[in-house]
Amino acid sequence: MRVLDLGCGTALSSIFLAREYDVDVWAADLWVDPTENWRRVDDAGLAGRVHPRVPVRVRPPGWSLVGLTRVVAHLK
């Protein structure tokens, strides 16, 4: 299963989903640098399962689930 976690912030929700539900997660956030999230993902031992990205570059096919975490707080 593939999950797109839009507005993932520091990717903690992405790490949780990959670890607990055995899914591949594409983590995208406009405000947090993907390099910072990559370090957290690597420290969690989930490199290859969680893929931090800049949102405009997130286009893998066949999504199973799209998660919008804390995105509404940014809309005005």
N, C-alpha and C positions, 0 to 999 in steps of 0.2 A: 504494500500500500504506500502511496505517496501523499504527503501532506504539505500544503503550502501555508506557512505561518507568516501572514502579512502583518506587519507592525509587531514583529517579534521582540523588539527592544534588545535586551542583552542575551537573547536566545535561550533563556532558562526554560521557557515553555517548550521550545523545540527540543532541547536536551531531554526534558521530561518525557515528551511524546516518543522520541526515539528509544529511550531506555525502557519505559514501561509498556509500550504497545508494539515494539519491534517494527517500527515504520521508518521509512526514509523521509526526511524533512528538509524542505527548502525554506530557509529562514531569511526574510527580507524586512529591512527597516530603513526608512529615510534618514533617521537621526543617529543611528549607531553604526560605526564603521564596521564592515564585514570582517576586517582583519582582527578587530578586537573580539568579535564573536567567534572567529576561527580559533583563537587562543583558548577560549572557554570550552569550545567543542573538543579540541584536541586534549585539553586537560581532563575532560570527562571521558576520554577514550572512545569518542564517537566519530572520529574522522572517517569520512566515507559514508556515514549515515545521516549526518546533519550538514547541510550545504549552505553556509552564509552567503548571501548575494545582495547586490544593489538591486532594488525592486525593478528597474527597467530591464534588467538582464534575466529575470526569472521567467523562463518560458518552457520548462520541460513538459512533455505531453502526458496526457492521461492522469489527471489529478483524481485522487480518491476523496480528498477532504480539503477544504480551504478554511483555515482558522484566522479570525480577525481578533487579535488580542489587543485590547486597550486602544483600538483605532478610533472609536467614537469620541474619545476624550480630545482628539486632535481636530475634529471637525467642528466648524463654526458656521 
